[in-house]
Amino acid sequence: MKKSLFAMLSIMLIVLAGCSSSADGGKIDKIVFADAGWDSIRFHNSVAQFIIEEGMGYKTDVTTGSTAATLQGLRQGDINAYMEVWTDNVKDVYNEAIEAGDFVETSVNFDDNVQGLYVPTYVIEGDPERGIEPVAPDLKTVEDLKKYPDLFADPEDPDKGRVIGGPTGWAVSEQIEMKMDTYGLSDSFNYVMPGSDSALVASLSDAYEAGEPWVGYYWSPTWVTAQYDLTLLEEPEYDPEVFDDNAGTEFPPNDVTTAVHKDLTEQAPEVVEFLKHYETSSDLTEEALSFMTENEASADEAAIWWLKQHEDLWTGWVSEEVAEKVKAALENA
């Protein structure tokens, strides 16, 4: 009886172990990605998900939240992979987590990005084709905005100008608020943080389509900077001590990395190896984001299109066996 019971328990443990493992013998069968709220991370998620699902046999999922919440999720293991960590925007948290061994940096996705306060170029240069005259030809720097609060008047408080910041909850939003004080803009401008990336885009696109003045935060690579003619306002050259003290320089060079929770290195080593080779650029990313905009396509649709366009690139990220499976799936997509 005891031997039979022991045998039954052994069989049950083997079955359960098989059920909890992935098809290829790993220790995890679903890879959860972070969606921190912007289109480029969604696109890169979709590229990675397609390769991992079709080429490696894992299920995937996405958890949505603020930058702070998703990074905490990665640190705790609720999220397995992060395709776009803007490291200098979250430098303290990122470095602390890396040093503690909570998550592992796998690659630099791209490092040729820029961010800061933009205005439509027609504000400075005009746009003869649209019949728009230049209204601030001497506007070059963020500090120059002090001359133009009336031009960028806040519709809810016309006695002051309005600067649109990063969305609420984004680390960069606090840095821009600090810049407002450092450059002496807080007395004559209101600082408004929209509730989401889509609200930020709506504010810019509404003004741009109407040919009206607008000033606010944005970054590259995005479909916005690919589609609209924008000018990044100048700031003093980046100085780490000054920036850490009062944000009174241009934003630091920002390595946008991929990272995984520490356990994934053993749970799905082939996924981690793939992510170690994952490397794109701002131009390659904006190419996909432009496709999304021009075709009203989803991130998943853009990923499939992009993978078909750049087979020579992504096949170098994975084994030949995985590449063949992904290529077969793309033929039917």
C-alpha positions, -999 to 999 in steps of 0.1 A, spaced: 0 0 0 28 24 10 47 15 -21 17 21 -43 9 54 -27 46 64 -31 45 55 -67 13 74 -73 27 105 -56 58 102 -77 38 100 -109 17 130 -99 48 151 -91 63 142 -125 30 152 -143 28 185 -123 64 193 -131 57 187 -168 26 209 -166 45 238 -150 74 236 -175 75 251 -209 74 229 -240 112 230 -243 119 220 -208 123 254 -192 110 264 -158 85 290 -171 60 288 -198 48 325 -200 70 355 -205 54 387 -192 65 421 -207 61 456 -193 40 482 -211 49 515 -195 27 536 -217 43 546 -250 42 533 -285 78 523 -291 79 500 -261 47 484 -273 63 479 -307 94 463 -293 73 441 -270 54 429 -301 86 421 -320 100 401 -290 67 384 -284 64 372 -319 99 358 -320 95 342 -286 61 327 -292 66 315 -328 103 306 -326 107 293 -290 72 281 -281 66 303 -250 34 321 -243 36 358 -236 16 385 -219 19 422 -211 14 441 -179 5 478 -182 15 504 -156 35 535 -149 73 535 -153 77 532 -115 51 504 -112 64 483 -141 100 486 -129 89 475 -95 71 446 -111 103 436 -129 122 438 -97 97 416 -79 94 391 -108 58 398 -116 72 411 -149 99 390 -167 112 414 -194 114 451 -201 122 461 -237 128 499 -232 143 511 -199 152 547 -203 180 543 -178 190 579 -172 154 589 -165 153 563 -137 190 561 -129 189 557 -91 162 530 -92 179 512 -121 214 512 -107 201 501 -73 182 472 -88 211 461 -110 235 463 -80 211 443 -58 209 417 -85 171 420 -88 172 423 -125 198 420 -153 206 443 -182 206 423 -213 213 448 -241 212 484 -253 182 485 -275 192 519 -289 213 549 -277 208 575 -304 177 591 -288 170 627 -277 144 643 -254 134 677 -241 111 706 -248 100 710 -284 82 736 -305 68 731 -340 94 745 -364 69 768 -380 68 788 -347 104 798 -354 107 796 -392 71 799 -404 56 776 -431 49 794 -464 31 764 -478 6 766 -449 6 804 -449 21 805 -414 44 834 -405 72 829 -380 61 843 -346 93 836 -325 123 838 -349 147 844 -320 135 814 -300 164 790 -296 168 779 -260 145 768 -232 154 799 -213 143 820 -243 108 810 -235 107 837 -208 103 862 -237 72 845 -250 46 836 -223 19 854 -243 26 834 -274 21 801 -256 -8 814 -234 -26 789 -212 -62 789 -223 -73 784 -187 -50 811 -173 -43 836 -202 -20 857 -180 5 829 -181 21 807 -207 17 770 -207 44 743 -210 31 707 -215 52 682 -196 56 645 -196 26 624 -185 18 621 -148 39 593 -132 67 595 -157 101 602 -140 110 627 -167 80 649 -157 96 658 -124 128 667 -141 110 691 -165 93 707 -135 127 712 -120 139 728 -153 110 753 -151 123 766 -118 160 765 -129 154 785 -161 131 810 -143 99 800 -162 77 792 -132 66 828 -126 53 833 -162 44 798 -172 21 771 -159 34 735 -160 8 710 -171 13 672 -169 -12 653 -191 -27 621 -178 -12 599 -205 10 598 -236 -21 599 -258 -33 631 -241 2 646 -247 1 636 -284 -35 650 -287 -23 683 -273 6 686 -298 -13 672 -328 -43 695 -323 -20 726 -321 1 714 -351 -28 707 -374 -42 742 -366 -8 758 -371 -8 772 -335 21 777 -311 28 749 -287 57 740 -264 61 708 -245 80 676 -238 86 649 -263 113 625 -273 127 605 -301 122 579 -315 84 583 -319 60 586 -348 54 621 -336 90 632 -342 90 612 -375 59 628 -388 59 664 -375 86 690 -382 96 699 -346 126 718 -332 142 708 -299 150 738 -278 186 741 -268 200 738 -232 235 739 -218 257 709 -226 250 680 -203 268 682 -169 260 654 -145 265 674 -114 244 703 -126 217 680 -139 215 660 -107 213 693 -87 187 713 -107 182 697 -142 197 728 -157 214 712 -187 202 691 -217 191 656 -208 219 631 -205 227 606 -232 202 578 -225 210 542 -230 176 526 -237 182 490 -225 164 457 -224 164 440 -190 150 409 -174 142 397 -139 171 378 -124 153 344 -124 147 345 -161 183 337 -168 176 302 -155 139 300 -163 143 307 -200 180 310 -209 173 310 -247 150 340 -243 177 358 -223 203 349 -249 180 364 -276 175 396 -257 213 399 -252 215 403 -290 184 426 -294 197 459 -308 179 485 -330 182 523 -335 160 554 -333 156 553 -371 145 517 -371 121 523 -343 106 554 -359 102 534 -392 78 511 -374 60 539 -356 55 558 -388 40 526 -403 16 524 -373 5 560 -379 2 559 -417 -17 526 -417 -36 529 -384 -19 497 -375 -15 481 -341 19 474 -326 14 437 -334 8 445 -371 38 469 -372 60 442 -357 50 417 -384 56 442 -411 89 453 -396 102 417 -391 94 411 -428 114 442 -438 144 435 -416 150 398 -418 187 404 -422 188 421 -388 166 400 -365 179 366 -378 212 376 -362 196 377 -328 185 341 -327 196 306 -337 191 293 -372 164 269 -359 144 297 -342 148 320 -372 134 293 -396 103 289 -373 98 327 -372 101 330 -409 76 303 -415 52 320 -391 57 354 -409 47 338 -442 13 329 -428 9 362 -409 
